[in-house]
Amino acid sequence: MKTLYKSFILALLMLISTNAFAGGVVSVNSSNKVNFTPGKTASLDINLTNTDEAIACLSFTLVLPKGATIGAEKKDINITFNRNISPSYEVGIEEKADGNYYYFYFESSSAVSGKKGCLLSMEVSFADDFEGGEGKIEDILIAGDEEDAPESVTFTFEEATAETVEIALGNASGYNTYVSDKDLDFTGLDAKAYIVSAVSSTEATLKAVTTIKAGEGFIIEGAGEGTIEVPVAAETPAASGTLLATGQPSKGDYLLAKDGSSFVLWDGTGTLAATKAYLPASAISSGAKIINIAFGESTGISEVKKSEADGAIYNLSGMRVSKTQKGVYIMNGRKVIVK
């Protein structure tokens, strides 16, 4: 099939142009590498650096390893064209033992002048058990005015590593406010994230969440000083509804106390780091100097029975601990701050 289809392409090219095939360079994505996630899709960008001569038609064979496909039929193939062209195209599809072969022929009514950059993009789908491998673009033919056709190019599929954001826990209490420019996912981490879900004249209620939308202020609680790597969320979470504000506070707003037990009235001295959040005065009607923190039921504290008076100590995740450090604990059903 490949031989017949290639002969057909050659015939078409010769009919359209009596000249030889134009030279150029073909590459895939920015570094001949495609990052993938099993069961997901990824973009395959085909870049063409052709000569100063215009081209009107192009053909090539795209070879993908088993488990990677752009479609079983032409109607399934999702192609985005760049350089302000909308060419017509034909494609032959063949499944072989070593991979999936796609024989493409493109023809444009408006010739593409010599430029660099992405000519077209395709969406590649990956099977759940896909483990990577090599792809290839070969048999590249361009109708034009030079003799040398672009060389074939081999590219690799590499599994994408999870992107993370490093967050400082801040102090010995293990509490800090943070604002990320990326969506975050705390699922399965030792650290916990809280939003301020409600505020009264004297109290701010915290609610535990597993995901945080980029740009939202939250409180992170971990095991003391240091940093933690938090994965970037795979999907954009819904807005949490947090009452914490971001940006620079004004005098009279509230900053999180170092021991994490309250928000304290800010006197306007200094500046707040861009990655920090604060409680705006507009959320509070009393003008109190200190706004205490209350933990909502979804923090894990509700798992500790208030009737217990056995001297056991629990952290804010509801886990029993043998001794305390600086921070907030539950003792005999009551919240206790250890300084």
C-alpha positions as CSV (number, residue, x, y, z in Angstrom):
1,M,0.0,0.0,0.0
2,K,2.8,2.4,0.9
3,T,4.5,1.9,-2.5
4,L,1.2,2.6,-4.4
5,Y,0.3,5.6,-2.3
6,K,3.9,7.1,-2.7
7,S,3.7,6.6,-6.5
8,F,0.3,8.4,-6.5
9,I,1.8,11.3,-4.5
10,L,4.8,11.6,-6.8
11,A,2.5,11.7,-9.8
12,L,0.5,14.5,-8.3
13,L,3.6,16.5,-7.4
14,M,5.0,16.2,-10.9
15,L,1.7,17.4,-12.4
16,I,1.7,20.4,-10.2
17,S,5.3,21.4,-10.6
18,T,7.8,20.6,-13.4
19,N,10.6,21.7,-11.1
20,A,12.5,19.5,-8.6
21,F,11.6,19.3,-4.9
22,A,12.4,22.2,-2.7
23,G,14.9,21.9,0.2
24,G,14.2,22.6,3.8
25,V,14.3,21.4,7.3
26,V,11.5,19.6,9.2
27,S,11.3,19.2,13.0
28,V,8.7,18.1,15.5
29,N,7.8,20.4,18.5
30,S,10.6,22.5,19.9
31,S,13.2,19.6,20.3
32,N,11.9,16.6,18.4
33,K,10.3,15.4,21.6
34,V,6.6,14.9,22.5
35,N,5.6,14.8,26.2
36,F,2.7,12.5,26.8
37,T,0.4,11.2,29.6
38,P,-1.1,7.7,29.1
39,G,-4.8,7.9,28.3
40,K,-4.6,11.6,27.3
41,T,-3.8,13.6,24.2
42,A,-0.9,15.8,23.2
43,S,-0.1,18.1,20.4
44,L,2.4,17.1,17.7
45,D,3.7,20.3,15.9
46,I,5.3,19.9,12.5
47,N,7.8,22.7,11.8
48,L,9.0,23.5,8.3
49,T,11.9,25.8,7.5
50,N,11.7,25.9,3.8
51,T,13.7,28.1,1.3
52,D,12.8,31.5,0.0
53,E,10.9,29.8,-2.7
54,A,7.1,29.4,-2.3
55,I,5.6,25.9,-1.9
56,A,2.2,24.8,-2.9
57,C,2.1,21.1,-2.1
58,L,3.7,18.8,0.4
59,S,3.7,15.1,1.2
60,F,5.2,13.0,3.9
61,T,4.8,9.8,5.9
62,L,4.1,10.0,9.6
63,V,5.0,6.9,11.6
64,L,3.7,6.6,15.2
65,P,4.5,3.7,17.6
66,K,1.9,1.3,18.7
67,G,-0.5,2.9,21.2
68,A,-0.2,6.4,19.7
69,T,-2.7,7.4,17.0
70,I,-4.1,10.5,15.3
71,G,-7.2,8.6,14.1
72,A,-8.4,5.5,12.4
73,E,-10.0,7.5,9.5
74,K,-9.5,10.9,7.9
75,K,-12.6,12.2,9.7
76,D,-11.0,11.4,13.0
77,I,-7.8,13.3,12.4
78,N,-7.7,16.8,14.1
79,I,-5.3,19.1,12.2
80,T,-4.7,22.8,12.8
81,F,-3.0,24.7,10.0
82,N,-0.8,27.7,10.6
83,R,0.7,30.4,8.4
84,N,-2.8,31.5,7.3
85,I,-3.3,28.5,5.0
86,S,-6.2,26.1,4.6
87,P,-5.0,23.4,2.3
88,S,-6.9,20.4,1.2
89,Y,-5.3,17.0,1.9
90,E,-5.6,13.3,1.5
91,V,-4.3,10.6,3.8
92,G,-3.7,6.9,3.6
93,I,-3.7,5.0,6.8
94,E,-2.0,1.6,7.4
95,E,-1.5,-0.3,10.6
96,K,1.7,-2.3,10.7
97,A,3.4,-4.5,13.2
98,D,5.9,-1.8,14.1
99,G,3.4,1.1,14.3
100,N,0.7,3.2,12.6
101,Y,1.6,4.8,9.2
102,Y,-0.1,7.9,7.8
103,Y,0.6,8.9,4.2
104,F,-0.2,12.6,3.8
105,Y,-0.5,14.8,0.7
106,F,-1.3,18.5,1.2
107,E,-2.2,21.0,-1.5
108,S,-2.7,24.8,-0.9
109,S,-4.3,27.2,-3.3
110,S,-2.1,29.9,-1.8
111,A,1.6,29.1,-1.8
112,V,3.5,29.2,1.5
113,S,6.6,31.5,1.2
114,G,9.9,30.7,2.8
115,K,9.3,31.0,6.6
116,K,10.3,29.3,9.8
117,G,8.0,27.9,12.4
118,C,5.0,25.6,12.8
119,L,3.2,24.6,9.6
120,L,0.6,22.4,11.1
121,S,-0.4,20.7,14.4
122,M,-2.0,17.3,15.0
123,E,-3.6,15.9,18.1
124,V,-2.2,12.5,19.1
125,S,-4.1,10.2,21.4
126,F,-2.3,7.7,23.7
127,A,-3.5,4.3,25.0
128,D,-3.7,3.8,28.8
129,D,-0.8,1.4,28.6
130,F,1.4,3.5,26.2
131,E,5.0,3.6,27.5
132,G,6.6,5.9,24.9
133,G,8.8,5.2,21.9
134,E,10.0,6.8,18.7
135,G,8.0,8.4,15.8
136,K,9.3,9.4,12.4
137,I,8.5,11.7,9.5
138,E,9.9,10.4,6.3
139,D,9.5,10.5,2.5
140,I,9.2,14.2,2.7
141,L,8.5,15.9,-0.7
142,I,7.9,19.6,-1.3
143,A,7.1,21.0,-4.8
144,G,9.4,23.9,-5.4
145,D,12.5,25.1,-7.1
146,E,15.4,23.2,-5.4
147,E,16.7,19.7,-5.8
148,D,17.2,18.5,-2.2
149,A,14.2,17.3,-0.3
150,P,14.2,17.7,3.5
151,E,15.8,14.9,5.5
152,S,13.6,12.5,7.5
153,V,13.3,13.3,11.2
154,T,13.0,10.9,14.2
155,F,11.3,12.2,17.4
156,T,10.7,10.6,20.8
157,F,7.6,10.2,23.0
158,E,8.5,10.8,26.7
159,E,6.1,10.5,29.6
160,A,5.5,13.9,31.2
161,T,6.6,14.3,34.7
162,A,4.2,15.9,37.2
163,E,4.8,19.6,37.6
164,T,5.1,20.8,41.2
165,V,5.2,24.1,43.0
166,E,7.6,24.5,46.0
167,I,5.8,26.2,48.9
168,A,7.5,27.4,52.1
169,L,5.8,26.3,55.3
170,G,7.1,29.5,56.8
171,N,7.8,29.0,60.5
172,A,7.8,26.5,63.4
173,S,4.0,26.5,63.7
174,G,3.8,25.1,60.2
175,Y,1.3,27.7,59.0
176,N,1.7,30.1,56.1
177,T,-0.5,31.9,53.5
178,Y,0.2,31.4,49.9
179,V,-1.0,32.4,46.4
180,S,0.1,30.3,43.5
181,D,0.0,31.2,39.8
182,K,-0.9,27.6,39.1
183,D,-3.8,25.3,40.1
184,L,-2.7,23.0,42.9
185,D,-3.7,19.6,44.2
186,F,-3.1,18.6,47.8
187,T,-4.5,15.1,47.5
188,G,-2.4,12.6,49.4
189,L,0.0,15.1,50.8
190,D,1.1,15.5,54.4
191,A,0.4,19.2,54.2
192,K,-3.2,20.5,54.2
193,A,-4.7,23.6,52.5
194,Y,-7.5,25.7,54.0
195,I,-9.6,28.6,52.8
196,V,-11.4,31.1,54.9
197,S,-15.0,30.2,54.3
198,A,-16.7,32.6,56.7
199,V,-15.8,35.5,59.0
200,S,-17.7,37.0,62.0
201,S,-16.7,40.0,64.1
202,T,-14.2,38.0,66.0
203,E,-13.6,34.7,64.2
204,A,-12.5,33.4,60.8
205,T,-13.6,29.9,59.9
206,L,-11.2,27.7,58.0
207,K,-12.3,24.9,55.6
208,A,-10.0,22.2,54.3
209,V,-9.8,21.8,50.6
210,T,-7.9,19.4,48.3
211,T,-7.5,21.7,45.3
212,I,-6.9,25.4,44.9
213,K,-7.5,27.5,41.8
214,A,-4.6,29.7,40.6
215,G,-4.7,33.2,42.1
216,E,-6.7,32.2,45.2
217,G,-5.2,32.9,48.6
218,F,-5.1,30.0,51.1
219,I,-3.5,28.8,54.3
220,I,-1.1,25.8,54.1
221,E,-0.5,23.7,57.2
222,G,2.5,21.3,57.4
223,A,4.9,19.8,59.8
224,G,6.9,22.8,60.9
225,E,9.5,24.7,59.0
226,G,10.8,23.9,55.5
227,T,9.2,23.5,52.1
228,I,6.9,21.1,50.3
229,E,6.4,20.2,46.7
230,V,2.7,20.5,45.7
231,P,1.6,19.0,42.4
232,V,-0.1,21.2,39.8
233,A,-3.7,20.1,39.4
234,A,-4.4,18.0,36.2
235,E,-7.7,19.9,35.7
236,T,-8.7,23.4,36.6
237,P,-10.6,23.3,39.9
238,A,-13.7,25.4,40.6
239,A,-13.4,28.6,42.5
240,S,-13.2,27.9,46.3
241,G,-15.0,31.0,47.5
242,T,-12.2,31.9,49.9
243,L,-12.4,35.2,51.6
244,L,-8.7,35.7,51.6
245,A,-7.4,38.5,49.4
246,T,-4.3,38.7,47.3
247,G,-2.0,41.6,46.3
248,Q,-0.8,44.4,48.7
249,P,-2.9,44.9,51.8
250,S,-3.8,48.3,53.3
251,K,-3.4,49.5,56.8
252,G,-6.2,48.0,58.8
253,D,-6.3,44.7,57.0
254,Y,-5.3,41.4,58.8
255,L,-2.2,39.2,58.4
256,L,-1.9,35.6,59.6
257,A,-0.1,35.5,63.0
258,K,3.2,33.6,63.2
259,D,1.7,30.9,65.4
260,G,-1.2,30.4,62.9
261,S,-3.8,30.9,65.6
262,S,-5.3,34.1,64.5
263,F,-5.2,37.1,62.1
264,V,-3.8,40.3,63.5
265,L,-4.5,43.9,62.6
266,W,-1.7,45.2,60.3
267,D,-0.2,48.6,61.0
268,G,0.8,49.2,57.4
269,T,4.6,48.7,58.0
270,G,6.5,47.0,55.2
271,T,5.2,45.1,52.2
272,L,3.6,41.7,51.8
273,A,5.3,39.2,49.4
274,A,3.4,38.6,46.2
275,T,2.9,34.9,47.1
276,K,1.2,35.8,50.4
277,A,-2.5,36.4,51.2
278,Y,-4.4,38.4,53.8
279,L,-7.8,38.9,55.3
280,P,-9.3,42.2,54.2
281,A,-10.9,44.6,56.6
282,S,-13.9,44.7,54.4
283,A,-14.8,41.2,55.4
284,I,-14.9,42.2,59.1
285,S,-17.4,44.6,60.7
286,S,-15.9,44.9,64.2
287,G,-12.5,46.4,63.6
288,A,-11.1,44.0,66.3
289,K,-7.3,43.8,66.7
290,I,-7.3,40.0,66.6
291,I,-9.5,37.6,64.6
292,N,-9.3,34.1,66.0
293,I,-9.3,31.1,63.8
294,A,-11.9,28.4,64.0
295,F,-11.6,25.1,62.1
296,G,-14.6,23.8,60.2
297,E,-15.7,20.2,60.3
298,S,-14.0,19.3,57.0
299,T,-10.5,19.8,58.6
300,G,-10.4,16.4,60.2
301,I,-10.9,17.8,63.8
302,S,-14.4,16.6,63.8
303,E,-13.1,13.0,64.0
304,V,-11.9,13.7,67.5
305,K,-14.7,13.3,70.0
306,K,-15.0,16.3,72.3
307,S,-16.2,14.0,75.2
308,E,-12.8,12.3,75.3
309,A,-10.8,13.3,78.4
310,D,-8.1,10.6,78.3
311,G,-5.2,13.1,77.9
312,A,-4.7,12.1,74.3
313,I,-3.2,14.7,72.0
314,Y,-4.3,15.1,68.3
315,N,-3.0,17.3,65.5
316,L,-5.3,19.3,63.2
317,S,-5.6,16.4,60.9
318,G,-7.2,14.3,63.6
319,M,-4.1,12.1,64.1
320,R,-3.0,11.1,67.6
321,V,0.6,12.3,68.5
322,S,2.8,11.4,71.4
323,K,4.3,14.9,72.0
324,T,3.8,18.4,70.9
325,Q,5.9,21.1,69.2
326,K,5.0,24.6,68.5
327,G,1.6,24.7,66.9
328,V,-2.1,24.0,67.4
329,Y,-3.4,20.8,68.9
330,I,-6.6,19.2,70.2
331,M,-6.3,18.1,73.9
332,N,-9.3,16.7,75.8
333,G,-11.6,18.0,73.0
334,R,-10.3,21.5,73.1
335,K,-8.0,23.5,70.8
336,V,-4.7,24.3,72.4
337,I,-1.9,26.5,71.1
338,V,1.6,25.4,72.0
339,K,4.2,28.2,71.8
